Amino acid sequence: MISSQMGDRDQAIMDALPEAPVTPAADALEGWRSGVVYQVYPRSFSDTDGDGVGDLAGILDHLDYLNDGSPDSLGIDAIWLSPIYPSAGFDSGYDVSDYSAIDRIFGTLSDFERLVAEAHRRGIRVILDLVLNHTSHLHPWFVESRASRTGLRSDWYIWRDPAGYSPAGRPRRPNNWVSFFGGPAWTWDATREQFYLHTFLPQQPDLNWRNPAVRAAVLEIIRTWLDRGVDGFRFDVFNAFFKHADLPSNPYRLGGRRAYSRQVHLYDKNQPELVELLAEIRQIVDELPGRMTVGELFEGSVRQAAAYTAPGHLIFDFSLIRQPWSARAFARAIAEREAAFGPGGWPTIVLSNHDQSRSASRYDDGPHGDARVKVAATLLLTLRGTPFLYYGEEIGLRDVAVPWAEIQDPAARRSRFLSSWWNRDQARAPMPWGLGPNAGFSTARPWLRMSPESATRNVASQTADPRSVLSYYRRLIWLRRSRSALSVGSYEAVGIGDASVFAYLRRAADQAALVVLGFGRRAVTVALPESPSGRPWRAILSTHDPLPPAGDRLELRPLEAVIFVDD
């Protein structure tokens, strides 16, 4: 009964969504297709004022590292900044108390404007993280809303009367919804004598997007940041903005380690009203040439991600993050994604972010760890779609174990006894830049502990090593920039005759590139497909030295990735 309900509901949402664009070339924002986006977690990037927390000036100091126009730099095209707004820090900045200002721990609005100007001078676009499903409980909107049932902003959040009272006189929650972070999704407020809804922490009350005044206020915030020169937005958990108007209880389902996963979330996200709102937001963003949005699909499917995508506007698809180290697994996941998006849709490519274990740790295999990292880098930067590269991935940074006493992640602290929540701090360690105290991140004790490998795994040491992970990332990104087949070309899976090898063809106009990824520890010999031009394939980049010779057969070394061209 539940699976039938879920299928019907999902299909209704799919039917309401616009179709994906038909022709990739019709997208006027081609740069967001061909470019590489680099995610900066500002707290952990670089500290210039000695308080142990990264800041905007630290990002500014390293813009040349990101892209100074030469192959000596990383070569990225845009930076996405995790939240930099004033916040009480109950969820590391994802509890916003003022959408229009800069948290003083990161600097000032003038610092931000200088960062945007200097980034633009280098051809780097700037994407801001906007958290619009909820605010901080300390946001003036919520403070006013909870003060009275009849005030100007009384209906700006989702308030409900109790569903009744227990024999002991305790108010019963309006429905069975649970928080993603654990516990009920409703908190009782003694002042209003009502419950308010929070999909996440009680300190993160959900906005009421059905109120036109809320909608108008948030759209004005978007316009404000566009006027300040921002090039795009990442929308946090955008598909949770709307809840069913009647707030019915969700059906239960069997299985799942956490209470949240033991419900079918029919009514607390993916509501049909979202389609119209996305169109309105995108219309505002499209008024300025070259702007974009990317939405974080909260607990959604590849099919939903494809359906929500529109020209110039991307949706995160996290299916690749969930894959084991297996050529077959990646091939299946990418085939599913290509089928969902079709040749006209444009996906994203994500292997790591601030909420997930780093790819270098997920794929770590002891002495073969960095070899796997290079193969994963090749996958990230040669698949069809826009790559999002998480800071530190380019040096193979691993997760960092954080003792209980030092945990900052609120969900991890709340679940200490159940051990059901992975501590996200582990993927947020400060960036190691070089030698010296705290690997050049800060002169003070960092807000999170540094990687124990910082003395050897840092930007300075890897810059000096032509065989390092960083040196390979740089060559790979600059190669991608020079070859339209690798950036905006079509995708076609290629059978290569070995289960440990995954290969695909990228084509754009008269360019072609063949990517061969070896996932196994043993050497294999494979036959290469005939090139589109009929000329022999020529290797132009490999994770190993020397480059394989030209020809129709390849002696693929263990954990080797090779890119071929036929021109």
C-alpha positions in Angstrom: 0.0 0.0 0.0 2.8 2.4 0.9 4.9 1.8 -2.1 1.8 2.3 -4.4 1.1 5.6 -2.6 4.6 6.7 -3.0 4.7 5.9 -6.7 1.5 7.7 -7.4 2.6 10.8 -5.5 6.1 10.8 -7.2 4.5 10.5 -10.6 2.1 13.4 -9.9 5.1 15.6 -9.0 7.0 14.5 -12.1 4.0 15.3 -14.3 3.9 18.9 -12.9 7.6 19.6 -13.5 8.8 21.2 -16.7 10.6 19.0 -19.3 14.4 19.2 -19.5 15.8 21.4 -22.2 16.0 19.7 -25.6 19.3 21.0 -26.9 22.4 21.6 -24.8 23.5 24.4 -27.1 20.3 26.3 -26.4 21.6 27.0 -22.9 22.8 30.6 -23.0 24.8 30.0 -19.8 27.4 27.7 -21.4 30.0 28.6 -18.9 28.1 26.8 -16.1 28.3 23.7 -18.2 31.9 23.9 -19.2 33.3 25.2 -15.9 34.4 23.6 -12.6 32.9 24.8 -9.4 35.1 24.7 -6.2 33.3 24.5 -2.9 34.9 26.6 -0.1 33.9 25.9 3.4 34.9 29.3 4.8 35.5 28.3 8.4 38.1 25.8 7.2 39.8 27.5 4.2 42.3 30.1 5.6 42.4 32.2 8.7 44.0 35.7 8.4 43.0 37.3 11.7 44.4 34.7 14.1 41.1 33.5 15.7 41.4 30.0 14.4 38.4 30.3 12.0 38.7 30.9 8.3 37.6 34.2 6.9 36.8 36.1 3.7 40.3 37.6 3.6 41.8 34.1 3.7 39.8 33.2 0.6 40.9 36.4 -1.1 44.5 35.5 -0.3 44.2 32.2 -2.2 42.4 33.3 -5.3 45.5 33.1 -7.4 45.9 29.5 -6.2 42.4 28.8 -7.5 42.9 30.5 -10.8 45.4 33.1 -11.8 45.0 32.4 -15.5 48.0 30.1 -15.7 48.4 26.2 -15.6 50.3 26.7 -12.3 47.0 27.4 -10.6 44.2 25.0 -10.1 42.1 26.4 -12.9 38.6 26.4 -11.4 35.9 28.7 -12.8 33.7 29.4 -9.8 33.7 29.2 -6.0 30.7 28.2 -3.9 30.8 29.6 -0.4 29.0 27.7 2.3 27.0 30.1 4.5 28.7 33.3 5.6 25.7 35.1 7.2 25.3 36.0 10.9 24.4 32.8 12.8 24.2 31.5 16.3 26.1 28.5 15.0 23.7 25.7 16.1 24.3 24.1 12.7 27.6 25.7 11.5 26.0 28.6 9.7 22.9 26.8 8.4 20.8 28.6 11.0 20.8 32.1 9.6 19.8 35.1 11.7 20.3 37.8 9.1 20.2 37.0 5.3 21.5 40.4 4.2 24.7 40.7 6.3 28.1 39.0 6.8 28.9 37.2 10.0 31.7 39.2 11.7 33.7 36.0 12.2 34.2 36.0 8.4 34.6 39.8 8.0 32.5 42.6 6.7 30.3 43.4 3.8 33.2 45.4 2.4 35.4 42.3 2.6 32.8 40.4 0.7 32.5 43.0 -2.0 36.3 43.1 -2.4 36.4 39.3 -2.7 33.7 39.4 -5.4 35.6 42.1 -7.3 38.9 40.2 -7.1 37.3 36.9 -8.0 35.7 38.5 -11.1 39.0 40.1 -12.1 40.4 36.6 -12.3 37.4 35.2 -14.2 36.1 33.4 -11.1 32.4 33.5 -10.4 30.9 33.5 -6.9 28.0 31.4 -5.7 26.4 31.9 -2.4 24.7 29.3 -0.2 21.1 30.4 0.5 19.3 28.5 3.3 15.6 29.3 2.7 13.8 26.4 4.1 14.3 27.6 7.6 15.9 30.4 9.6 17.6 30.6 13.0 15.2 30.8 16.0 17.1 34.0 16.8 16.2 35.6 13.4 14.0 38.7 14.0 11.3 37.2 11.9 10.9 34.3 14.3 11.3 36.3 17.4 8.4 38.5 16.2 6.4 35.4 15.0 6.6 33.6 18.3 5.7 36.7 20.3 2.0 36.8 19.3 -0.6 34.9 17.3 -1.8 38.1 15.8 1.3 40.0 15.0 2.5 41.1 11.5 4.7 38.0 11.1 2.6 35.6 13.2 2.1 33.4 10.1 5.7 33.5 8.7 6.5 30.1 10.2 4.5 26.9 10.4 2.5 27.0 13.7 -0.2 24.6 14.8 -2.4 23.9 17.8 -2.0 20.6 19.6 -3.8 17.6 18.2 -5.1 17.2 21.8 -3.8 16.6 25.3 -2.5 13.6 27.2 -4.2 12.6 30.4 -1.4 14.4 32.2 -2.3 17.6 30.3 0.7 17.5 27.9 0.0 18.9 24.4 0.1 16.3 21.6 2.0 17.0 18.4 0.0 17.9 15.3 1.3 14.9 13.3 4.0 12.2 13.3 6.7 14.1 11.4 10.2 13.7 12.6 13.3 15.8 12.3 16.1 14.8 10.0 18.5 15.3 12.9 16.5 13.0 15.2 13.5 13.5 17.5 10.1 15.1 16.6 9.8 17.8 14.0 7.6 19.8 16.3 8.6 21.9 19.3 6.1 23.4 21.8 6.3 27.1 22.4 4.9 28.2 25.7 4.5 31.8 24.7 2.1 31.1 21.8 0.9 27.8 23.3 1.4 26.2 19.9 3.9 23.9 18.1 6.2 25.1 15.4 7.7 22.9 12.7 11.4 22.3 12.2 12.7 19.8 9.6 16.1 20.0 11.3 17.1 21.4 14.7 14.6 23.1 17.0 16.8 26.1 16.5 16.0 26.0 12.8 12.2 26.7 12.5 10.7 26.2 9.0 9.5 29.2 7.0 5.9 29.2 5.8 6.4 29.5 2.1 2.6 29.6 1.6 2.5 33.1 3.1 2.9 35.6 0.2 4.8 38.0 2.5 7.4 35.4 3.2 7.8 34.7 -0.5 8.2 38.4 -1.3 10.7 38.9 1.5 12.9 36.0 0.4 12.8 37.0 -3.3 14.0 40.5 -2.2 16.9 38.8 -0.5 17.8 37.1 -3.7 17.7 40.4 -5.6 19.9 42.1 -2.9 22.7 39.6 -3.4 22.4 39.7 -7.2 22.8 43.5 -6.9 26.0 42.9 -4.9 27.5 41.0 -7.8 26.8 37.4 -6.8 26.8 35.1 -9.9 24.6 32.3 -8.5 23.1 30.6 -5.6 23.1 27.1 -4.1 19.7 26.5 -2.5 19.9 24.3 0.6 17.2 21.5 0.7 15.1 23.4 -1.8 12.5 20.6 -2.3 11.5 20.9 1.4 10.3 24.5 1.0 6.6 23.5 0.8 4.7 21.1 3.0 1.2 19.8 2.4 -1.3 22.5 3.4 -3.2 20.1 5.7 0.0 18.6 7.3 -1.2 15.0 7.4 0.9 12.3 9.0 3.4 10.5 6.8 3.0 6.7 6.2 5.4 4.5 8.0 7.7 2.0 6.3 9.8 -0.9 7.6 13.6 -0.7 7.9 15.9 2.3 8.2 18.4 3.0 10.9 16.9 6.3 11.9 13.4 7.5 12.6 13.5 9.8 9.6 14.1 6.9 7.2 11.3 4.9 8.7 8.7 7.3 7.1 7.6 7.8 3.5 7.9 11.5 3.2 4.8 12.2 1.1 3.7 15.4 2.8 6.8 17.2 4.2 8.6 17.8 0.9 8.3 17.6 -2.9 4.9 19.4 -3.0 3.6 20.5 -6.4 3.6 24.2 -5.5 7.4 24.1 -5.6 7.3 24.2 -9.4 5.8 27.6 -9.7 8.2 29.0 -7.0 11.3 27.7 -8.8 10.1 29.3 -12.0 9.7 32.7 -10.3 13.1 32.5 -8.6 14.8 31.4 -11.9 13.1 34.3 -13.7 14.6 36.8 -11.3 18.0 35.2 -11.6 17.8 35.1 -15.4 17.2 38.9 -15.5 21.0 39.3 -15.2 23.1 37.5 -17.9 25.3 34.6 -16.8 23.7 34.0 -13.4 22.6 30.5 -12.2 21.2 28.4 -9.4 21.9 24.9 -8.2 19.5 23.2 -5.9 20.3 20.6 -3.2 17.8 17.8 -3.7 17.0 16.7 -0.1 16.7 12.9 0.0 15.6 12.7 -3.7 16.0 10.4 -6.7 18.0 10.9 -9.9 14.8 11.2 -11.8 13.6 14.0 -9.5 16.9 15.8 -10.0 16.6 15.6 -13.8 13.0 16.8 -13.7 13.8 19.9 -11.5 16.7 20.9 -13.8 16.1 23.8 -16.2 18.3 25.7 -18.7 21.0 27.6 -16.7 19.8 26.0 -13.5 21.3 22.8 -12.0 20.2 20.3 -9.4 22.6 18.2 -7.4 22.5 14.5 -8.0 24.3 12.6 -5.2 24.0 9.1 -6.7 27.8 8.9 -7.4 28.7 9.6 -3.7 26.9 6.4 -2.8 28.8 4.1 -5.1 31.4 1.6 -3.9 34.8 1.4 -5.6 33.6 -0.7 -8.6 33.7 -0.1 -12.3 30.4 -1.8 -12.7 28.7 0.2 -9.9 29.8 3.5 -11.4 28.8 2.4 -14.9 25.3 1.4 -13.7 24.8 4.6 -11.7 26.0 6.8 -14.6 23.7 4.9 -17.1 20.8 5.5 -14.8 21.6 9.2 -14.6 22.1 9.6 -18.3 18.7 7.9 -18.9 17.0 10.3 -16.4 18.6 13.5 -17.8 18.6 12.5 -21.5 20.9 14.2 -24.0 19.2 17.6 -23.4 19.4 17.7 -19.6 22.6 18.7 -17.8 23.6 16.9 -14.6 26.1 17.8 -11.9 29.0 15.6 -10.8 29.6 15.3 -7.1 31.9 13.0 -5.2 32.3 14.9 -1.9 30.9 17.9 0.0 30.6 19.3 3.5 28.0 16.7 4.6 29.6 13.6 3.3 32.8 11.6 4.0 35.6 12.7 1.7 36.0 10.6 -1.4 39.7 9.9 -0.5 38.5 8.3 2.7 35.7 6.4 1.1 38.0 4.9 -1.5 41.1 4.7 0.6 43.0 1.4 0.2 46.1 1.9 2.2 49.1 2.2 -0.2 46.9 2.5 -3.2 44.8 5.3 -1.8 46.2 8.2 -3.9 46.1 6.1 -7.0 42.4 5.7 -6.5 42.1 9.4 -5.8 43.5 10.2 -9.2 41.2 7.7 -10.9 38.2 9.3 -9.1 39.5 12.8 -10.1 39.5 11.7 -13.7 35.9 10.5 -13.3 34.8 13.7 -11.7 36.3 16.0 -14.3 35.6 14.0 -17.5 32.0 12.9 -17.1 29.2 14.8 -18.8 27.9 17.5 -16.4 29.2 20.3 -14.2 31.8 19.1 -11.6 31.7 20.4 -8.1 35.1 20.0 -6.4 35.2 20.1 -2.6 38.1 22.0 -1.1 41.0 19.7 -0.1 40.0 17.0 -2.6 42.7 18.3 -4.9 45.4 17.2 -2.4 43.7 13.9 -1.4 42.7 15.2 2.0 41.1 12.5 4.2 38.5 12.6 6.9 39.9 13.6 10.2 38.8 11.8 13.4 37.3 14.2 15.9 37.1 13.2 19.6 33.7 13.5 21.3 34.8 16.5 23.4 35.7 18.5 20.2 32.6 17.7 18.1 30.9 20.7 16.6 28.3 18.9 14.5 25.0 19.2 16.5 23.4 16.1 15.0 26.5 14.0 15.8 26.4 15.2 19.4 22.7 14.5 19.7 23.1 10.9 18.5 26.2 9.9 20.5 24.5 6.9 22.1 22.7 5.6 19.1 25.8 6.2 16.8 23.3 6.7 13.9 24.7 10.0 12.6 28.1 10.3 10.9 30.0 13.3 12.3 30.2 15.8 9.5 33.1 17.6 11.2 35.4 14.8 9.9 35.0 16.2 6.3 35.4 19.9 7.4 39.0 19.9 8.7 41.1 23.1 8.0 43.0 23.3 4.7 46.7 22.5 5.0 48.6 25.0 3.0 52.2 24.4 3.9 54.8 23.8 6.6 54.8 25.4 10.1 52.2 25.7 12.8 48.8 24.4 11.8 50.1 23.9 8.2 49.7 27.5 7.4 45.9 27.6 8.1 46.1 29.8 11.2 48.5 31.1 13.8 45.9 30.1 16.5 44.4 26.8 17.4 42.1 25.9 14.6 38.3 25.6 15.3 38.6 21.9 14.2 41.8 19.8 14.5 44.1 19.6 11.5 44.6 16.4 9.5 47.4 14.3 11.1 49.0 14.2 7.6 49.2 18.0 7.3 53.0 18.1 7.5 53.3 16.1 4.3 49.8 16.3 2.7 49.6 20.1 2.0 49.5 22.4 -1.0 53.1 23.5 -0.8 54.6 20.0 -0.8 52.3 18.8 -3.5 53.0 21.8 -5.7 56.6 20.9 -5.7 55.9 17.3 -6.6 55.0 16.7 -10.3 53.5 13.3 -9.4 51.3 14.5 -6.5 47.5 14.5 -6.5 47.5 18.3 -6.8 49.7 18.3 -9.8 47.5 15.7 -11.5 44.3 17.7 -10.7 45.9 20.8 -12.2 46.8 19.0 -15.4 43.4 17.4 -15.6 41.4 20.6 -15.1 43.4 22.6 -17.6 43.1 19.8 -20.1 39.3 19.9 -19.5 39.3 23.6 -20.2 41.2 23.1 -23.5 39.0 20.3 -24.8 35.3 21.0 -25.5 34.7 17.3 -25.9 35.6 16.8 -22.2 33.6 19.8 -20.9 30.4 20.1 -23.0 30.6 17.0 -25.2 28.1 14.2 -25.4 28.5 11.0 -23.5 28.6 7.4 -24.7 29.5 4.3 -22.6 32.0 2.0 -24.3 32.4 -1.7 -23.7 36.0 -2.4 -23.1 36.0 -6.2 -22.3 37.0 -6.2 -18.7 34.8 -5.9 -15.6 37.4 -3.9 -13.7 37.5 -1.2 -16.4 35.0 1.6 -17.2 35.3 3.6 -20.4 33.3 6.2 -22.2 33.5 8.5 -25.2 33.0 12.2 -25.1 32.3 14.1 -28.4 31.8 17.8 -29.4 31.7 18.9 -33.0 34.9 17.5 -34.6 36.5 16.6 -31.2 36.5 13.3 -29.5 38.0 11.9 -26.3 38.1 8.4 -24.9 38.4 8.0 -21.1 39.5 4.7 -19.7 39.3 4.1 -16.0 41.0 1.1 -14.3 39.5 0.2 -10.9 41.5 -3.0 -10.4 44.8 -3.8 -8.8 46.0 -5.9 -11.6 47.2 -5.0 -15.1 44.9 -5.8 -18.0 45.0 -5.6 -21.7 42.0 -4.2 -23.4 41.0 -3.4 -27.0 40.2 0.2 -27.7 37.1 1.0 -29.9 37.7 2.6 -33.3 38.0 6.3 -33.0 35.4 8.6 -34.8 38.1 9.9 -37.1 39.5 6.5 -37.9 42.9 7.6 -36.7 44.7 5.8 -33.8 43.9 6.9 -30.3 46.7 9.0 -28.8 47.1 9.2 -25.0 47.4 12.8 -23.7 47.0 12.3 -20.0 47.5 9.3 -17.6 47.7 8.8 -13.9 50.9 6.8 -14.5 54.2 7.6 -16.3 55.0 7.1 -19.1 52.0 7.7 -21.4 50.8 4.5 -23.1 51.7 4.3 -26.8 49.2 5.0 -29.6 47.3 2.1 -31.0 44.2 0.0 -30.8 45.2 -1.9 -27.7 46.0 -0.7 -24.2 48.2 -2.3 -21.6 46.3 -0.7 -18.6 48.4 -0.6 -15.5 46.8 -1.2 -12.0 44.6 1.7 -11.0 45.4 3.7 -14.1 43.2 6.3 -15.8 44.0 7.4 -19.3 42.5 10.0 -21.6 42.9 9.6 -25.4 42.2 11.8 -28.3 42.1 11.0 -32.1 43.4 14.3 -33.6 
